């Protein structure tokens, strides 16, 4: 009723329910299963049957599904129950010799197509009757064989065409791509999304809904065309498909709006009922069109039943309103709330309709053709069509807008390296490496960031305390990172690509006069990161191979992961452990990153956390730019006494040589004066 609770017990219950709601929302935000089925697109991808996770979740939760048809809907169902389409061709005396000069009309498969002048919609049937039936017809009007025919009056309808995606479009541009956009036409009305064409994509995801007002039977044909957008010259037609709207609208199979598996009335649910009629009314309409008695509902000890065409049907509660999405709240006693009789009747009517073969909620895959390439498919388009009488009861459209990526910031702190292989030999004959670490996201190598260099590591240890930050656009439901790139340098538009969020980690040995040597590398999928080890001693290649001991986890769920990961060299085939990297990975939304600022490297703002300069040995410096330091720190410290003794010996040797040189003259002067 919307009134505030007045009693203390009611207020307490209200507060508990609100806290529970907030807790459920927070849990839903962190539950990967809830994220996967949070929008309409989860139903679409589940219907394709490519995602095992979605199939499992839909089955466990008993969620309403879409039916995906690999071919056109009219090939799956017979919509000629009211009338048939009969092609009208020119009479023989009106066909010129030019029209049929190359082949015999009886043997020409294209004869009917070339000489077609229209379509007759109707139904012609011949019945064999007995003499008694004929005599009875002479005295009274015979019973109508065609009952409940559609009215001759024109009908205003609202047509909604939901174009989901296209697959395998024919490339028309230089470079083997195309820039597709859509055009929908019914009668004289045409709408398109020319301004929103998709650049360089043969498998575009449109996510567009087009709405057209039409009048039946005048505007009975709906045409969907896919064009290739060109900056210069006319746009090229890739292919088109044609749909008979009138047949679908008049059929008892309710092809005008596919019926969901469950009757959900909640306006906020993505699975809400979207037909303008309720299931009980649709069942009445089906019985009327088939000439049956109207359905009769009754209840006995076994529950609610309905009699349709003389056969009883019971409510299957495993598909009924008691398990609609498994999110129904419980009452204070712990039991599920009672279901109204109206909801039960609608759910029962819906189950009966599906048993009789009405068109379910679906997506159809329609082949595109082009007259310039007759008979050759130019791709396929996934869509469905809703048709409603144009009145005040038209339900609102559903949103199939493509999923938009969320903005995140990945922060990677390289603390240390351990046991990195020693790649060089210094002037003293010792094994050493000048270590630094480079990281970049897959497909963004030009944006790679690297630490400073830990020079002259004699043990494979490197100390860095270095922060790297990477902004990224990510779709949580698909576990994909979105990037925009120009495929070729002459392309004007950028192509949108969805790739796995893989962090590339590379450890190098710095060289001054030659190319740096890559010592090891690793690839971490941010959605399936193996659990790191707490110590360098435990770290081995088993981290990547033993999923039971080191389970995979999503950084987008854990938010922060820290520890040791191994790097390896598999250039010769078999991976070889070449080092271990201690780092911390953290993912933040754009808003969280603004609230917790942090600069790159150790630059300002050096917060969250504050990074101190690494405590490196005195021997860690660049010898090429510090020659005096090389002597004082390395040579003098190691060979100090050797140098001192050497200098003393040199001075003593010089003194002896000097004495030997001056002694003869001194002796001569002493003897002879």
Secondary structure in CASP SS format (residue, H / E / C, confidence):
PFRMAT SS
TARGET T0000
AUTHOR 0000-0000-0000
METHOD secondary structure of the structure
MODEL  1
X C 1.00
X C 1.00
X C 1.00
X C 1.00
X C 1.00
X C 1.00
X C 1.00
X H 1.00
X H 1.00
X H 1.00
X H 1.00
X H 1.00
X H 1.00
X H 1.00
X H 1.00
X H 1.00
X H 1.00
X H 1.00
X H 1.00
X H 1.00
X H 1.00
X H 1.00
X H 1.00
X H 1.00
X H 1.00
X H 1.00
X H 1.00
X H 1.00
X H 1.00
X H 1.00
X C 1.00
X H 1.00
X H 1.00
X H 1.00
X H 1.00
X H 1.00
X C 1.00
X C 1.00
X C 1.00
X C 1.00
X H 1.00
X H 1.00
X H 1.00
X H 1.00
X H 1.00
X H 1.00
X H 1.00
X H 1.00
X C 1.00
X C 1.00
X C 1.00
X H 1.00
X H 1.00
X H 1.00
X H 1.00
X H 1.00
X H 1.00
X H 1.00
X H 1.00
X H 1.00
X H 1.00
X C 1.00
X C 1.00
X C 1.00
X C 1.00
X C 1.00
X E 1.00
X E 1.00
X E 1.00
X C 1.00
X C 1.00
X C 1.00
X H 1.00
X H 1.00
X H 1.00
X H 1.00
X C 1.00
X C 1.00
X C 1.00
X C 1.00
X C 1.00
X C 1.00
X C 1.00
X E 1.00
X E 1.00
X E 1.00
X E 1.00
X E 1.00
X E 1.00
X C 1.00
X C 1.00
X H 1.00
X H 1.00
X H 1.00
X C 1.00
X C 1.00
X C 1.00
X C 1.00
X C 1.00
X C 1.00
X C 1.00
X C 1.00
X C 1.00
X C 1.00
X C 1.00
X C 1.00
X C 1.00
X C 1.00
X C 1.00
X C 1.00
X H 1.00
X H 1.00
X H 1.00
X H 1.00
X C 1.00
X E 1.00
X E 1.00
X E 1.00
X E 1.00
X E 1.00
X E 1.00
X E 1.00
X C 1.00
X C 1.00
X C 1.00
X C 1.00
X C 1.00
X C 1.00
X C 1.00
X C 1.00
X H 1.00
X H 1.00
X H 1.00
X H 1.00
X H 1.00
X H 1.00
X H 1.00
X H 1.00
X H 1.00
X C 1.00
X C 1.00
X C 1.00
X C 1.00
X C 1.00
X C 1.00
X C 1.00
X C 1.00
X C 1.00
X C 1.00
X C 1.00
X C 1.00
X C 1.00
X C 1.00
X C 1.00
X E 1.00
X E 1.00
X E 1.00
X E 1.00
X E 1.00
X E 1.00
X E 1.00
X E 1.00
X E 1.00
X E 1.00
X E 1.00
X E 1.00
X E 1.00
X C 1.00
X C 1.00
X C 1.00
X C 1.00
X C 1.00
X C 1.00
X C 1.00
X C 1.00
X C 1.00
X C 1.00
X C 1.00
X C 1.00
X E 1.00
X E 1.00
X E 1.00
X E 1.00
X E 1.00
X E 1.00
X E 1.00
X C 1.00
X C 1.00
X E 1.00
X E 1.00
X E 1.00
X E 1.00
X C 1.00
X H 1.00
X H 1.00
X H 1.00
X C 1.00
X C 1.00
X C 1.00
X C 1.00
X C 1.00
X C 1.00
X C 1.00
X C 1.00
X E 1.00
X E 1.00
X E 1.00
X E 1.00
X E 1.00
X E 1.00
X E 1.00
X E 1.00
X E 1.00
X E 1.00
X E 1.00
X E 1.00
X C 1.00
X C 1.00
X C 1.00
X C 1.00
X E 1.00
X E 1.00
X E 1.00
X E 1.00
X E 1.00
X E 1.00
X E 1.00
X E 1.00
X C 1.00
X C 1.00
X C 1.00
X C 1.00
X C 1.00
X C 1.00
X C 1.00
X E 1.00
X E 1.00
X E 1.00
X E 1.00
X E 1.00
X E 1.00
X E 1.00
X E 1.00
X E 1.00
X H 1.00
X H 1.00
X H 1.00
X H 1.00
X H 1.00
X H 1.00
X C 1.00
X C 1.00
X C 1.00
X C 1.00
X C 1.00
X C 1.00
X C 1.00
X C 1.00
X E 1.00
X C 1.00
X C 1.00
X C 1.00
X C 1.00
X C 1.00
X C 1.00
X C 1.00
X C 1.00
X C 1.00
X C 1.00
X C 1.00
X C 1.00
X C 1.00
X C 1.00
X C 1.00
X C 1.00
X C 1.00
X C 1.00
X C 1.00
X H 1.00
X H 1.00
X H 1.00
X H 1.00
X H 1.00
X H 1.00
X H 1.00
X H 1.00
X H 1.00
X H 1.00
X H 1.00
X H 1.00
X C 1.00
X C 1.00
X C 1.00
X C 1.00
X C 1.00
X E 1.00
X E 1.00
X E 1.00
X E 1.00
X E 1.00
X C 1.00
X C 1.00
X E 1.00
X E 1.00
X E 1.00
X E 1.00
X E 1.00
X E 1.00
X C 1.00
X C 1.00
X E 1.00
X E 1.00
X E 1.00
X E 1.00
X C 1.00
X C 1.00
X C 1.00
X C 1.00
X C 1.00
X C 1.00
X H 1.00
X H 1.00
X H 1.00
X C 1.00
X C 1.00
X C 1.00
X C 1.00
X C 1.00
X C 1.00
X E 1.00
X C 1.00
X C 1.00
X C 1.00
X C 1.00
X C 1.00
X E 1.00
X C 1.00
X C 1.00
X C 1.00
X C 1.00
X H 1.00
X H 1.00
X H 1.00
X H 1.00
X H 1.00
X H 1.00
X H 1.00
X H 1.00
X H 1.00
X H 1.00
X H 1.00
X H 1.00
X H 1.00
X H 1.00
X H 1.00
X H 1.00
X C 1.00
X C 1.00
X C 1.00
X E 1.00
X C 1.00
X E 1.00
X E 1.00
X E 1.00
X E 1.00
X E 1.00
X E 1.00
X C 1.00
X E 1.00
X E 1.00
X C 1.00
X C 1.00
X E 1.00
X C 1.00
X C 1.00
X C 1.00
X C 1.00
X C 1.00
X C 1.00
X E 1.00
X E 1.00
X E 1.00
X E 1.00
X E 1.00
X E 1.00
X E 1.00
X E 1.00
X E 1.00
X E 1.00
X C 1.00
X C 1.00
X C 1.00
X C 1.00
X C 1.00
X C 1.00
X C 1.00
X C 1.00
X C 1.00
X C 1.00
X C 1.00
X C 1.00
X C 1.00
X C 1.00
X C 1.00
X C 1.00
X E 1.00
X E 1.00
X E 1.00
X E 1.00
X E 1.00
X E 1.00
X E 1.00
X E 1.00
X E 1.00
X E 1.00
X E 1.00
X E 1.00
X E 1.00
X C 1.00
X C 1.00
X C 1.00
X C 1.00
X C 1.00
X E 1.00
X E 1.00
X C 1.00
X C 1.00
X C 1.00
X C 1.00
X C 1.00
X E 1.00
X E 1.00
X E 1.00
X E 1.00
X E 1.00
X E 1.00
X E 1.00
X E 1.00
X E 1.00
X E 1.00
X E 1.00
X C 1.00
X C 1.00
X C 1.00
X H 1.00
X H 1.00
X H 1.00
X C 1.00
X E 1.00
X E 1.00
X C 1.00
X C 1.00
X C 1.00
X E 1.00
X E 1.00
X E 1.00
X E 1.00
X C 1.00
X C 1.00
X C 1.00
X C 1.00
X E 1.00
X E 1.00
X E 1.00
X E 1.00
X E 1.00
X E 1.00
X E 1.00
X E 1.00
X E 1.00
X E 1.00
X E 1.00
X E 1.00
X E 1.00
X E 1.00
X C 1.00
X C 1.00
X C 1.00
X C 1.00
X E 1.00
X E 1.00
X E 1.00
X E 1.00
X E 1.00
X E 1.00
X C 1.00
X C 1.00
X C 1.00
X C 1.00
X C 1.00
X C 1.00
X C 1.00
X C 1.00
X C 1.00
X E 1.00
X E 1.00
X E 1.00
X E 1.00
X E 1.00
X C 1.00
X C 1.00
X E 1.00
X E 1.00
X E 1.00
X E 1.00
X E 1.00
X E 1.00
X E 1.00
X E 1.00
X C 1.00
X C 1.00
X C 1.00
X C 1.00
X C 1.00
X C 1.00
X C 1.00
X E 1.00
X E 1.00
X E 1.00
X E 1.00
X E 1.00
X E 1.00
X E 1.00
X E 1.00
X E 1.00
X C 1.00
X C 1.00
X C 1.00
X E 1.00
X E 1.00
X C 1.00
X C 1.00
X E 1.00
X C 1.00
X C 1.00
X C 1.00
X C 1.00
X C 1.00
X C 1.00
X C 1.00
X C 1.00
X H 1.00
X H 1.00
X H 1.00
X H 1.00
X C 1.00
X C 1.00
X C 1.00
X C 1.00
X C 1.00
X C 1.00
X E 1.00
X E 1.00
X C 1.00
X H 1.00
X H 1.00
X H 1.00
X H 1.00
X C 1.00
X E 1.00
X E 1.00
X E 1.00
X E 1.00
X E 1.00
X E 1.00
X E 1.00
X E 1.00
X E 1.00
X E 1.00
X C 1.00
X C 1.00
X C 1.00
X C 1.00
X C 1.00
X C 1.00
X E 1.00
X E 1.00
X E 1.00
X E 1.00
X E 1.00
X E 1.00
X E 1.00
X E 1.00
X E 1.00
X E 1.00
X E 1.00
X E 1.00
X E 1.00
X E 1.00
X H 1.00
X H 1.00
X H 1.00
X H 1.00
X H 1.00
X H 1.00
X C 1.00
X C 1.00
X C 1.00
X C 1.00
X C 1.00
X E 1.00
X C 1.00
X C 1.00
X C 1.00
X C 1.00
X C 1.00
X C 1.00
X C 1.00
X C 1.00
X C 1.00
X C 1.00
X C 1.00
X C 1.00
X C 1.00
X C 1.00
X C 1.00
X C 1.00
X C 1.00
X C 1.00
X C 1.00
X C 1.00
X C 1.00
X C 1.00
X C 1.00
X C 1.00
X C 1.00
X H 1.00
X H 1.00
X H 1.00
X H 1.00
X H 1.00
X H 1.00
X H 1.00
X H 1.00
X H 1.00
X H 1.00
X H 1.00
X H 1.00
X H 1.00
X H 1.00
X H 1.00
X H 1.00
X H 1.00
X H 1.00
X H 1.00
X H 1.00
X H 1.00
X H 1.00
X H 1.00
X H 1.00
X H 1.00
X H 1.00
X H 1.00
X H 1.00
X H 1.00
X H 1.00
X H 1.00
X H 1.00
X H 1.00
X H 1.00
X H 1.00
X H 1.00
X H 1.00
X H 1.00
X H 1.00
X H 1.00
X H 1.00
X H 1.00
X H 1.00
X H 1.00
X H 1.00
X H 1.00
X C 1.00
END
